[in-house]
Structure formats: structure tokens, C-alpha cells
Amino acid sequence: MHIHPYLNFDGKAEAAFLFYQSVFGGEFIGGISRFSDMEGMDQLPKNEIDRVMHVSLEIAPNLKIMASDILPSAGHVLKIGNHNYISLDVDSKEEGQRIFNALSKNGKVEMDYQKTFWGAYFGSFEDQFGIGWMINYDLEENES
């Protein structure tokens, strides 16, 4: 089993995923599909026709994040809130710091990336696109 976070945006999916690709690297699986690529979508308002229908970014083997834009003309409403996060367990505290710094830029930090009482380095924030992230590195024995 694999768990792949799927995110929704209100017209910002492409910008968000280009940003995420700049942080993590990786490749878009199948490119970026737009609503304009689908038959019968020519009736969409001009400001929605080029929205992202689906994007998938593979950031590591068996790990990808996916997304789409909502269509307000179809009655979709984006509700950004604190109901979900993407939680990343990283391989080193240095990588955790790098990812935290890059993704939290222009965002809202909830907890700085720091050593915690539960034996990890941890930080949480909302990125510039309203997505919640948690970065965690579990300390090895005798590591500080």
C-alpha cells in the first residue's frame, strides 16, 4: 500500500507544483493535464479552461503528491483549513532543515524546526499556497 496526498487548489495547482518540484526535484508523471485537454470542456469559462485537471509529482520511489484545481463554475468550493497536513519523515536533520526552510518560505510557520521532547527534530507550517506540512526527523540513539 502507498499513500499519496491529493491536494486541491483554486487555480494555483500549476504554480504550487512547480514550486514543490523546485524543492524536491522529481518528475511530473504524464505531464500537467488541463481541463482544456478533455472533450466537452470547451463550455468552461475562459478563466477556468486552462486550470489543472490532474498533476502528479513523483518525489521519491513510491512517493508522489497529486493535485487538481477546482471548477467554481461546476459548484466546487475550496475550503482551506487545518484539516490535513502532508507529513514528511526525512533521512537526516539537515535534510529536514533544508526542506523546512524551502517550503515554509513566504508561508506561515506554526512551529520552528527544532529538537523536541519526543526525540525528534520537528517543525510545522502552512506554505504559501495554504497547504499544511509537518517535517520530522527521528533522532538515532546517541544523536543530538
Biotite code that builds the C-alpha atoms (Angstrom):
import biotite.structure as struc

atoms = struc.array([
    struc.Atom([0.000, 0.000, 0.000], chain_id="A", res_id=1, res_name="MET", atom_name="CA", element="C"),
    struc.Atom([1.121, 3.538, -0.755], chain_id="A", res_id=2, res_name="HIS", atom_name="CA", element="C"),
    struc.Atom([-0.398, 6.750, 0.498], chain_id="A", res_id=3, res_name="ILE", atom_name="CA", element="C"),
    struc.Atom([-0.304, 9.686, -1.901], chain_id="A", res_id=4, res_name="HIS", atom_name="CA", element="C"),
    struc.Atom([-1.579, 13.061, -0.737], chain_id="A", res_id=5, res_name="PRO", atom_name="CA", element="C"),
    struc.Atom([-4.027, 14.637, -3.198], chain_id="A", res_id=6, res_name="TYR", atom_name="CA", element="C"),
    struc.Atom([-4.389, 18.406, -2.985], chain_id="A", res_id=7, res_name="LEU", atom_name="CA", element="C"),
    struc.Atom([-6.953, 20.806, -4.411], chain_id="A", res_id=8, res_name="ASN", atom_name="CA", element="C"),
    struc.Atom([-6.292, 24.399, -5.405], chain_id="A", res_id=9, res_name="PHE", atom_name="CA", element="C"),
    struc.Atom([-8.335, 27.305, -6.731], chain_id="A", res_id=10, res_name="ASP", atom_name="CA", element="C"),
    struc.Atom([-6.348, 27.996, -9.897], chain_id="A", res_id=11, res_name="GLY", atom_name="CA", element="C"),
    struc.Atom([-2.896, 27.659, -8.277], chain_id="A", res_id=12, res_name="LYS", atom_name="CA", element="C"),
    struc.Atom([-2.123, 23.951, -8.780], chain_id="A", res_id=13, res_name="ALA", atom_name="CA", element="C"),
    struc.Atom([0.464, 24.531, -11.508], chain_id="A", res_id=14, res_name="GLU", atom_name="CA", element="C"),
    struc.Atom([2.300, 27.263, -9.559], chain_id="A", res_id=15, res_name="ALA", atom_name="CA", element="C"),
    struc.Atom([2.261, 25.149, -6.399], chain_id="A", res_id=16, res_name="ALA", atom_name="CA", element="C"),
    struc.Atom([3.591, 22.041, -8.138], chain_id="A", res_id=17, res_name="PHE", atom_name="CA", element="C"),
    struc.Atom([6.321, 23.911, -9.984], chain_id="A", res_id=18, res_name="LEU", atom_name="CA", element="C"),
    struc.Atom([7.344, 25.255, -6.581], chain_id="A", res_id=19, res_name="PHE", atom_name="CA", element="C"),
    struc.Atom([7.224, 21.785, -4.989], chain_id="A", res_id=20, res_name="TYR", atom_name="CA", element="C"),
    struc.Atom([9.293, 20.409, -7.876], chain_id="A", res_id=21, res_name="GLN", atom_name="CA", element="C"),
    struc.Atom([11.891, 23.139, -7.234], chain_id="A", res_id=22, res_name="SER", atom_name="CA", element="C"),
    struc.Atom([12.158, 21.962, -3.614], chain_id="A", res_id=23, res_name="VAL", atom_name="CA", element="C"),
    struc.Atom([12.014, 18.171, -4.053], chain_id="A", res_id=24, res_name="PHE", atom_name="CA", element="C"),
    struc.Atom([13.087, 17.636, -7.656], chain_id="A", res_id=25, res_name="GLY", atom_name="CA", element="C"),
    struc.Atom([11.306, 14.758, -9.313], chain_id="A", res_id=26, res_name="GLY", atom_name="CA", element="C"),
    struc.Atom([9.303, 14.443, -12.479], chain_id="A", res_id=27, res_name="GLU", atom_name="CA", element="C"),
    struc.Atom([5.702, 15.070, -13.415], chain_id="A", res_id=28, res_name="PHE", atom_name="CA", element="C"),
    struc.Atom([4.096, 11.748, -14.283], chain_id="A", res_id=29, res_name="ILE", atom_name="CA", element="C"),
    struc.Atom([2.248, 12.252, -17.561], chain_id="A", res_id=30, res_name="GLY", atom_name="CA", element="C"),
    struc.Atom([2.833, 15.998, -17.561], chain_id="A", res_id=31, res_name="GLY", atom_name="CA", element="C"),
    struc.Atom([0.247, 18.504, -16.402], chain_id="A", res_id=32, res_name="ILE", atom_name="CA", element="C"),
    struc.Atom([-3.261, 17.719, -17.671], chain_id="A", res_id=33, res_name="SER", atom_name="CA", element="C"),
    struc.Atom([-5.635, 20.623, -18.101], chain_id="A", res_id=34, res_name="ARG", atom_name="CA", element="C"),
    struc.Atom([-9.387, 20.752, -18.380], chain_id="A", res_id=35, res_name="PHE", atom_name="CA", element="C"),
    struc.Atom([-8.888, 22.073, -21.921], chain_id="A", res_id=36, res_name="SER", atom_name="CA", element="C"),
    struc.Atom([-7.398, 18.649, -22.793], chain_id="A", res_id=37, res_name="ASP", atom_name="CA", element="C"),
    struc.Atom([-10.754, 16.932, -22.195], chain_id="A", res_id=38, res_name="MET", atom_name="CA", element="C"),
    struc.Atom([-13.571, 16.660, -24.702], chain_id="A", res_id=39, res_name="GLU", atom_name="CA", element="C"),
    struc.Atom([-16.666, 18.668, -23.859], chain_id="A", res_id=40, res_name="GLY", atom_name="CA", element="C"),
    struc.Atom([-14.865, 21.170, -21.670], chain_id="A", res_id=41, res_name="MET", atom_name="CA", element="C"),
    struc.Atom([-14.991, 23.964, -24.257], chain_id="A", res_id=42, res_name="ASP", atom_name="CA", element="C"),
    struc.Atom([-18.042, 25.306, -22.409], chain_id="A", res_id=43, res_name="GLN", atom_name="CA", element="C"),
    struc.Atom([-15.973, 26.244, -19.369], chain_id="A", res_id=44, res_name="LEU", atom_name="CA", element="C"),
    struc.Atom([-15.414, 29.931, -18.631], chain_id="A", res_id=45, res_name="PRO", atom_name="CA", element="C"),
    struc.Atom([-12.184, 31.264, -20.127], chain_id="A", res_id=46, res_name="LYS", atom_name="CA", element="C"),
    struc.Atom([-10.649, 31.755, -16.673], chain_id="A", res_id=47, res_name="ASN", atom_name="CA", element="C"),
    struc.Atom([-11.145, 28.016, -15.902], chain_id="A", res_id=48, res_name="GLU", atom_name="CA", element="C"),
    struc.Atom([-10.348, 26.252, -19.172], chain_id="A", res_id=49, res_name="ILE", atom_name="CA", element="C"),
    struc.Atom([-6.575, 26.086, -18.525], chain_id="A", res_id=50, res_name="ASP", atom_name="CA", element="C"),
    struc.Atom([-6.858, 25.048, -14.893], chain_id="A", res_id=51, res_name="ARG", atom_name="CA", element="C"),
    struc.Atom([-5.116, 21.829, -13.907], chain_id="A", res_id=52, res_name="VAL", atom_name="CA", element="C"),
    struc.Atom([-7.300, 18.736, -14.171], chain_id="A", res_id=53, res_name="MET", atom_name="CA", element="C"),
    struc.Atom([-4.555, 16.492, -12.746], chain_id="A", res_id=54, res_name="HIS", atom_name="CA", element="C"),
    struc.Atom([-0.869, 16.676, -11.872], chain_id="A", res_id=55, res_name="VAL", atom_name="CA", element="C"),
    struc.Atom([1.283, 14.032, -10.204], chain_id="A", res_id=56, res_name="SER", atom_name="CA", element="C"),
    struc.Atom([4.820, 14.723, -8.977], chain_id="A", res_id=57, res_name="LEU", atom_name="CA", element="C"),
    struc.Atom([6.997, 11.732, -8.125], chain_id="A", res_id=58, res_name="GLU", atom_name="CA", element="C"),
    struc.Atom([9.397, 12.957, -5.451], chain_id="A", res_id=59, res_name="ILE", atom_name="CA", element="C"),
    struc.Atom([10.888, 9.573, -4.489], chain_id="A", res_id=60, res_name="ALA", atom_name="CA", element="C"),
    struc.Atom([10.344, 5.932, -5.402], chain_id="A", res_id=61, res_name="PRO", atom_name="CA", element="C"),
    struc.Atom([6.785, 5.028, -4.383], chain_id="A", res_id=62, res_name="ASN", atom_name="CA", element="C"),
    struc.Atom([6.096, 8.577, -3.183], chain_id="A", res_id=63, res_name="LEU", atom_name="CA", element="C"),
    struc.Atom([4.150, 11.120, -5.171], chain_id="A", res_id=64, res_name="LYS", atom_name="CA", element="C"),
    struc.Atom([1.906, 14.067, -4.473], chain_id="A", res_id=65, res_name="ILE", atom_name="CA", element="C"),
    struc.Atom([-1.026, 14.810, -6.746], chain_id="A", res_id=66, res_name="MET", atom_name="CA", element="C"),
    struc.Atom([-3.421, 17.698, -7.258], chain_id="A", res_id=67, res_name="ALA", atom_name="CA", element="C"),
    struc.Atom([-6.059, 19.425, -9.320], chain_id="A", res_id=68, res_name="SER", atom_name="CA", element="C"),
    struc.Atom([-7.762, 22.798, -9.467], chain_id="A", res_id=69, res_name="ASP", atom_name="CA", element="C"),
    struc.Atom([-11.409, 23.195, -8.560], chain_id="A", res_id=70, res_name="ILE", atom_name="CA", element="C"),
    struc.Atom([-14.005, 24.439, -11.056], chain_id="A", res_id=71, res_name="LEU", atom_name="CA", element="C"),
    struc.Atom([-16.123, 27.179, -9.457], chain_id="A", res_id=72, res_name="PRO", atom_name="CA", element="C"),
    struc.Atom([-18.492, 27.100, -12.446], chain_id="A", res_id=73, res_name="SER", atom_name="CA", element="C"),
    struc.Atom([-19.290, 23.473, -11.535], chain_id="A", res_id=74, res_name="ALA", atom_name="CA", element="C"),
    struc.Atom([-20.131, 24.477, -7.972], chain_id="A", res_id=75, res_name="GLY", atom_name="CA", element="C"),
    struc.Atom([-16.777, 23.459, -6.473], chain_id="A", res_id=76, res_name="HIS", atom_name="CA", element="C"),
    struc.Atom([-15.717, 25.440, -3.412], chain_id="A", res_id=77, res_name="VAL", atom_name="CA", element="C"),
    struc.Atom([-12.217, 25.273, -1.979], chain_id="A", res_id=78, res_name="LEU", atom_name="CA", element="C"),
    struc.Atom([-12.156, 25.331, 1.817], chain_id="A", res_id=79, res_name="LYS", atom_name="CA", element="C"),
    struc.Atom([-8.632, 25.762, 3.096], chain_id="A", res_id=80, res_name="ILE", atom_name="CA", element="C"),
    struc.Atom([-8.262, 24.793, 6.718], chain_id="A", res_id=81, res_name="GLY", atom_name="CA", element="C"),
    struc.Atom([-6.307, 22.854, 9.244], chain_id="A", res_id=82, res_name="ASN", atom_name="CA", element="C"),
    struc.Atom([-7.944, 19.512, 8.468], chain_id="A", res_id=83, res_name="HIS", atom_name="CA", element="C"),
    struc.Atom([-4.884, 17.958, 6.839], chain_id="A", res_id=84, res_name="ASN", atom_name="CA", element="C"),
    struc.Atom([-1.124, 18.120, 6.561], chain_id="A", res_id=85, res_name="TYR", atom_name="CA", element="C"),
    struc.Atom([1.486, 16.402, 4.484], chain_id="A", res_id=86, res_name="ILE", atom_name="CA", element="C"),
    struc.Atom([3.847, 14.799, 6.979], chain_id="A", res_id=87, res_name="SER", atom_name="CA", element="C"),
    struc.Atom([7.366, 14.038, 5.773], chain_id="A", res_id=88, res_name="LEU", atom_name="CA", element="C"),
    struc.Atom([9.739, 11.758, 7.670], chain_id="A", res_id=89, res_name="ASP", atom_name="CA", element="C"),
    struc.Atom([13.181, 12.737, 6.407], chain_id="A", res_id=90, res_name="VAL", atom_name="CA", element="C"),
    struc.Atom([16.507, 10.881, 6.450], chain_id="A", res_id=91, res_name="ASP", atom_name="CA", element="C"),
    struc.Atom([18.587, 13.489, 8.312], chain_id="A", res_id=92, res_name="SER", atom_name="CA", element="C"),
    struc.Atom([18.050, 16.570, 10.428], chain_id="A", res_id=93, res_name="LYS", atom_name="CA", element="C"),
    struc.Atom([19.951, 18.580, 7.798], chain_id="A", res_id=94, res_name="GLU", atom_name="CA", element="C"),
    struc.Atom([17.576, 17.479, 5.044], chain_id="A", res_id=95, res_name="GLU", atom_name="CA", element="C"),
    struc.Atom([14.667, 18.302, 7.333], chain_id="A", res_id=96, res_name="GLY", atom_name="CA", element="C"),
    struc.Atom([16.038, 21.793, 7.871], chain_id="A", res_id=97, res_name="GLN", atom_name="CA", element="C"),
    struc.Atom([16.561, 22.301, 4.123], chain_id="A", res_id=98, res_name="ARG", atom_name="CA", element="C"),
    struc.Atom([13.032, 21.203, 3.250], chain_id="A", res_id=99, res_name="ILE", atom_name="CA", element="C"),
    struc.Atom([11.511, 23.177, 6.122], chain_id="A", res_id=100, res_name="PHE", atom_name="CA", element="C"),
    struc.Atom([13.320, 26.368, 5.062], chain_id="A", res_id=101, res_name="ASN", atom_name="CA", element="C"),
    struc.Atom([12.432, 25.968, 1.380], chain_id="A", res_id=102, res_name="ALA", atom_name="CA", element="C"),
    struc.Atom([8.757, 25.021, 1.749], chain_id="A", res_id=103, res_name="LEU", atom_name="CA", element="C"),
    struc.Atom([7.966, 27.489, 4.539], chain_id="A", res_id=104, res_name="SER", atom_name="CA", element="C"),
    struc.Atom([9.336, 30.469, 2.584], chain_id="A", res_id=105, res_name="LYS", atom_name="CA", element="C"),
    struc.Atom([6.507, 33.016, 2.221], chain_id="A", res_id=106, res_name="ASN", atom_name="CA", element="C"),
    struc.Atom([4.316, 30.767, 4.365], chain_id="A", res_id=107, res_name="GLY", atom_name="CA", element="C"),
    struc.Atom([3.185, 30.786, 7.994], chain_id="A", res_id=108, res_name="LYS", atom_name="CA", element="C"),
    struc.Atom([5.356, 28.867, 10.472], chain_id="A", res_id=109, res_name="VAL", atom_name="CA", element="C"),
    struc.Atom([3.409, 27.199, 13.278], chain_id="A", res_id=110, res_name="GLU", atom_name="CA", element="C"),
    struc.Atom([6.388, 25.553, 14.990], chain_id="A", res_id=111, res_name="MET", atom_name="CA", element="C"),
    struc.Atom([10.018, 26.149, 14.065], chain_id="A", res_id=112, res_name="ASP", atom_name="CA", element="C"),
    struc.Atom([12.065, 23.127, 13.044], chain_id="A", res_id=113, res_name="TYR", atom_name="CA", element="C"),
    struc.Atom([13.664, 22.209, 16.356], chain_id="A", res_id=114, res_name="GLN", atom_name="CA", element="C"),
    struc.Atom([14.610, 19.408, 18.718], chain_id="A", res_id=115, res_name="LYS", atom_name="CA", element="C"),
    struc.Atom([11.584, 18.135, 20.607], chain_id="A", res_id=116, res_name="THR", atom_name="CA", element="C"),
    struc.Atom([10.952, 16.333, 23.879], chain_id="A", res_id=117, res_name="PHE", atom_name="CA", element="C"),
    struc.Atom([9.907, 13.183, 21.977], chain_id="A", res_id=118, res_name="TRP", atom_name="CA", element="C"),
    struc.Atom([13.360, 12.620, 20.483], chain_id="A", res_id=119, res_name="GLY", atom_name="CA", element="C"),
    struc.Atom([12.964, 14.167, 17.067], chain_id="A", res_id=120, res_name="ALA", atom_name="CA", element="C"),
    struc.Atom([13.521, 17.329, 15.111], chain_id="A", res_id=121, res_name="TYR", atom_name="CA", element="C"),
    struc.Atom([10.121, 18.608, 14.064], chain_id="A", res_id=122, res_name="PHE", atom_name="CA", element="C"),
    struc.Atom([8.523, 21.676, 12.526], chain_id="A", res_id=123, res_name="GLY", atom_name="CA", element="C"),
    struc.Atom([5.133, 22.539, 11.069], chain_id="A", res_id=124, res_name="SER", atom_name="CA", element="C"),
    struc.Atom([3.871, 25.303, 8.837], chain_id="A", res_id=125, res_name="PHE", atom_name="CA", element="C"),
    struc.Atom([1.418, 26.358, 6.173], chain_id="A", res_id=126, res_name="GLU", atom_name="CA", element="C"),
    struc.Atom([3.115, 27.013, 2.846], chain_id="A", res_id=127, res_name="ASP", atom_name="CA", element="C"),
    struc.Atom([2.436, 29.990, 0.589], chain_id="A", res_id=128, res_name="GLN", atom_name="CA", element="C"),
    struc.Atom([-0.386, 28.027, -1.065], chain_id="A", res_id=129, res_name="PHE", atom_name="CA", element="C"),
    struc.Atom([-2.248, 27.221, 2.170], chain_id="A", res_id=130, res_name="GLY", atom_name="CA", element="C"),
    struc.Atom([-1.077, 23.593, 2.458], chain_id="A", res_id=131, res_name="ILE", atom_name="CA", element="C"),
    struc.Atom([-0.067, 22.321, 5.907], chain_id="A", res_id=132, res_name="GLY", atom_name="CA", element="C"),
    struc.Atom([3.254, 20.499, 6.230], chain_id="A", res_id=133, res_name="TRP", atom_name="CA", element="C"),
    struc.Atom([4.985, 18.640, 9.083], chain_id="A", res_id=134, res_name="MET", atom_name="CA", element="C"),
    struc.Atom([8.686, 17.828, 8.797], chain_id="A", res_id=135, res_name="ILE", atom_name="CA", element="C"),
    struc.Atom([10.000, 15.168, 11.171], chain_id="A", res_id=136, res_name="ASN", atom_name="CA", element="C"),
    struc.Atom([13.369, 13.535, 11.744], chain_id="A", res_id=137, res_name="TYR", atom_name="CA", element="C"),
    struc.Atom([13.565, 10.854, 14.446], chain_id="A", res_id=138, res_name="ASP", atom_name="CA", element="C"),
    struc.Atom([16.908, 11.048, 16.213], chain_id="A", res_id=139, res_name="LEU", atom_name="CA", element="C"),
    struc.Atom([19.089, 7.955, 16.217], chain_id="A", res_id=140, res_name="GLU", atom_name="CA", element="C"),
    struc.Atom([20.394, 6.621, 19.525], chain_id="A", res_id=141, res_name="GLU", atom_name="CA", element="C"),
    struc.Atom([23.248, 8.856, 20.817], chain_id="A", res_id=142, res_name="ASN", atom_name="CA", element="C"),
    struc.Atom([22.373, 11.602, 18.280], chain_id="A", res_id=143, res_name="GLU", atom_name="CA", element="C"),
    struc.Atom([21.536, 15.106, 19.469], chain_id="A", res_id=144, res_name="SER", atom_name="CA", element="C"),
])
